[in-house]
Amino acid sequence: MVVKSEFEKLGYNPLSVKLGEVKLSKELSSQEKSEIATVIESFGFSIIDDKRSRIIEQIKTLIVELVHQQNNDIKINLSTYLTNHINHDYNYITNLFSEIEGTTIEKYFIAQKIERVKELLVYGELTLSEIAFQLNYSTPSHLSNQFKKITGLTPKHFKNIKSDKRKPLDEV
């Protein structure tokens, strides 16, 4: 909403604005790009103008959307999912991602899933089994092992730590 609003304030009417992408009806000059960059950088955004960086951002966006979808397609093979949405060979995508980000797509995907697990644990509305099913882990123990490997904590310990740091309103 912020990006769309700022583009409109500058007199550009975006055709569409979605996570990581703004489509305009015309190409921008260097001066126009600079003007937009100055405005959106004050909100913590930046313009990504080279093809390789756009592909990286597209990969990240697809993974984040995949991990956070309810009733998601997470059951599909990640390489198939990415190549279906990005018109490049998976080897090119994975090599580019590793070169630019310094980590593999798979590690990034796992990190996103673990962050989602943390979020769901903090909410406390789902059991570990339900979280494992939602994020397409083969078993809750597989999720638990991966969680511990990444965070150093078991999901139960993580949940307890989070709840220990919060006080009920009547105790504040």
C-alpha positions in Angstrom: 0.0 0.0 0.0 2.8 2.4 0.9 4.6 1.8 -2.4 1.4 2.2 -4.5 0.6 5.4 -2.6 4.0 6.9 -3.1 4.0 6.1 -6.8 0.6 7.8 -7.1 1.8 10.8 -5.2 4.6 11.1 -7.7 2.1 11.0 -10.6 2.6 7.4 -11.7 -0.4 5.2 -11.8 0.9 1.6 -11.4 -0.9 -1.1 -13.3 -0.2 -3.5 -10.5 1.7 -3.5 -7.2 2.5 -6.8 -5.5 5.2 -8.0 -3.2 8.5 -7.1 -4.8 7.1 -5.8 -8.1 5.5 -2.7 -9.6 4.2 -2.7 -13.2 3.9 0.6 -14.9 2.5 1.5 -18.4 5.7 3.1 -19.5 9.5 2.8 -19.1 11.1 5.2 -16.7 14.0 7.5 -17.4 17.0 7.4 -15.2 15.9 10.6 -13.5 12.4 9.2 -12.8 14.0 6.1 -11.3 16.2 8.2 -9.1 13.3 10.3 -7.9 11.3 7.1 -7.1 14.3 5.5 -5.4 14.8 8.5 -3.1 11.1 8.4 -2.0 10.8 4.7 -1.4 14.1 4.3 0.3 12.8 6.5 3.1 10.3 3.7 3.7 13.0 1.0 3.7 12.4 -0.2 0.1 14.8 -0.1 -2.9 14.6 -0.4 -6.6 16.0 -3.6 -8.1 16.8 -2.8 -11.7 19.1 -5.6 -12.9 17.8 -8.8 -14.3 19.7 -11.1 -11.9 18.5 -9.3 -8.8 15.0 -9.4 -10.0 15.2 -13.1 -10.4 16.5 -13.5 -6.9 13.7 -11.3 -5.5 11.2 -13.3 -7.5 12.6 -16.6 -6.0 12.4 -15.2 -2.5 8.9 -13.9 -3.0 7.7 -17.2 -4.4 9.2 -19.1 -1.5 7.7 -16.7 1.1 4.3 -16.9 -0.5 4.5 -20.7 -0.7 5.4 -21.1 3.0 2.8 -18.7 4.2 -0.2 -19.9 2.1 -3.0 -21.8 3.8 -4.0 -24.8 1.7 -0.7 -24.4 -0.1 1.1 -26.1 -2.9 4.0 -26.9 -0.6 3.6 -30.6 -1.5 5.0 -29.9 -5.0 8.7 -30.3 -5.5 10.4 -26.9 -4.9 12.4 -27.0 -8.1 9.3 -27.7 -10.1 7.4 -25.0 -8.3 10.1 -22.4 -9.0 10.7 -23.4 -12.7 6.9 -23.3 -13.3 6.9 -19.6 -12.1 10.2 -18.4 -13.3 11.1 -18.9 -17.0 14.6 -20.3 -16.4 16.2 -23.7 -15.9 16.5 -24.8 -12.3 20.3 -25.2 -12.5 20.6 -21.5 -13.6 18.2 -20.4 -10.8 20.0 -22.3 -8.1 23.5 -21.3 -9.2 22.5 -17.6 -9.4 20.8 -17.7 -6.0 23.8 -19.3 -4.4 26.2 -16.9 -6.0 24.2 -13.8 -5.0 22.9 -14.8 -1.6 25.7 -17.0 -0.4 23.3 -19.8 0.5 21.3 -22.4 -1.4 17.6 -22.1 -2.3 16.9 -25.2 -0.2 18.5 -23.7 2.9 16.6 -20.4 2.3 13.4 -22.5 2.0 14.1 -24.4 5.2 14.9 -21.1 7.0 11.5 -19.6 5.8 9.7 -22.7 7.0 11.4 -22.6 10.4 10.4 -18.9 10.8 6.8 -19.9 9.9 7.0 -22.7 12.5 8.1 -20.1 15.1 5.3 -17.9 14.2 2.7 -20.7 14.5 4.2 -21.9 17.8 4.0 -18.4 19.3 0.3 -18.1 18.2 -0.3 -21.4 20.1 -3.4 -22.3 18.1 -2.0 -25.4 16.4 -0.3 -28.5 17.7 3.1 -29.5 16.5 1.5 -32.3 14.4 -0.9 -29.8 12.8 2.0 -27.4 12.0 4.1 -30.3 10.6 1.1 -31.3 8.4 0.5 -27.7 7.3 4.1 -27.2 6.2 4.4 -30.7 4.6 6.9 -32.3 7.0 6.8 -36.1 6.8 6.4 -36.3 10.6 6.3 -34.0 13.6 9.7 -35.5 14.7 11.2 -34.5 11.3 10.0 -31.0 11.9 11.3 -31.1 15.5 14.7 -32.4 14.4 15.0 -29.7 11.7 13.8 -27.0 14.1 16.4 -28.0 16.7 19.2 -28.2 14.0 18.4 -24.6 12.9 17.5 -22.9 16.2 19.3 -25.0 18.8 16.0 -25.4 20.6 13.2 -28.0 20.5 9.9 -26.5 19.4 8.5 -27.2 22.9 11.4 -25.3 24.6 11.0 -22.5 22.1 7.3 -22.2 22.9 8.0 -22.2 26.6 10.6 -19.5 26.3 8.2 -17.3 24.4 5.4 -17.8 26.9 7.8 -17.2 29.8 8.7 -13.8 28.4 5.0 -12.7 28.2 3.0 -11.7 31.3 -0.7 -11.8 31.4 -2.3 -8.4 31.5 -3.5 -8.8 35.0 0.1 -9.3 36.2 1.6 -6.3 34.5 
